[in-house]
Amino acid sequence: MLTAEEKKLITRVWDKVTQKDVFGAEALYRMFITYPQTKTYFPHFDLHHGSDQIRGHGKKVVTALDNAVKCLDNLGQALSELSSLHAYNLRVDPVNFKLLSQCFQVVLAVHLGAEYTPEVHAAFDKFLSAVAAVLAEKYR
């Protein structure tokens, strides 16, 4: 459960992320490089850096995260459809949500620099873990 202070911190930092779709694409690309087994869910994608498919899916990822940031008090409802899609239709192994979360943290750290304080890291880790948990709920 996120504290009121963590929610403020997440919202404040998220508002500073101006090129969210770039962050999403970079996080996906990092995930594919760092965890090559994740590529199996994207056999039809051009997985080269900057490809239209990676940029397009990265935009979907950050749109979902943007929605989650706006609904911090009700992540379950905000991500319910996405959870169902990944569990029932796409059948993505839920461990991949955690892998993408880790890559997203790296992207935040690289782009935010000194603003990515230990407090921001801890808050986003908690937030992204909560998002991953909600996305994995339909698997149970």
N, C-alpha and C positions, 0 to 999 in steps of 0.2 A: 504494500500500500504506500503510495506516494504521500509525503507530507505536503502541507500547504507551501512551505518554503521550496521544496523540490519542484512542485508544480509551477511556481513563479519562475524559478531558474530555468526550467525546461522551456517554458513559453518565451521568456526573454531571449534565451540563446537561439531558439528556433526562429524567432523573428529576424535574427541577424543573418540567417542563412538565406542569402538573396537568390542564388542560383540553385534552387533545390533540385531541379532535374539533373544538373551537372553532378551534384553530390550523389544522387541515386544511381546514376550511370557509373560513376567511379566506384561506388561501393559494390555494385554488381560485378564489375570487371575485376576488382580485387578479390572478390569471392571466387570467381571462376579460376583465377590464377593461383590463389592460395589453397583452395579446396577444389581441385579439378573434378572430383566426383560429382559436384553440383551441376556440371555441364550436361549430365544425362537428362535433365528435365527440359533442356533447351536444344534438342537436336536440330531444329530448323533455324536456329539463330546463327547469324554471322557474329562470332564471338570475339572479333577483333576490336581493339580499343576504338571507341568512338562510332561504332556501327549504329545504324538506325535502329536495329532491334534492341541493342543494349540501352541506347538512349530512351527508346520508347518504353521499355520495361522499367528502367530506372525512374522514369516519370511516374509510372503507376505505383512504384514503391513509395516514392516521396509523397504522392497524393494520399496514399493510405496513412502514412505517418503524419501528414499534415492534418488529416481528419482525426487521428488519434490524439494529437496535441490539443486540438479544439475540444475533444471529449474526454479529457483526462479523468473525469469522475465516472465515466461509463464506457470504458474501453470495450467491454463485452458486446454491448449493443453497437458501438461504432464499427467494430471489426467482424461482426457476426457473419455477414455475407462472404467476406473474404476468407474467413475460417472455413466455411462450408465449401467454397470453391476449391480451396487447396486440399481439403480432406477428402471430399467425395468425388470431385471431377478430376483434379490434377494429381491427386494422391502423392503429394510431396511429403517426403520424410520430414517430420517436424524439427529434427535436429538442424535442418538447413536454415530455419528462422534464426536460430542462435548464431550460426556461422555468419549470416548476413548482418546480424546485429553487431557482431565483432568488427566486421569490415566497415560498417557504417561509423562505428566509434573511431576507427583509424582515420577515416575521411574527415570527420568532424575535427579531430585533433590536428591534422595536417592543415586544414583551412582556417581554423580559428586561432591557431598558435597559442599565444599567452592567455587568450581568453578561455581556453580549454583547461580550466583549473581542475584540481582534484575534486572539488565540489561539483563542478559541471559533469565531470567524468562519472562520478558516483550517481548523480541524478539521472543521467542518460542511460547508464548501465541498468539502473532499476526500472526506468521507463521502457527501454527496449526489451528487457527481460519480461516485463509485464505484457508487452505487445506479443512477444513470442509465445508466452503461455496462453494468451487468449486465442491466438491463431492455432494452437495445438489442442484446444479444448474439444473440438468436434471429433478428434481421433479417439477419445475415450469411450 
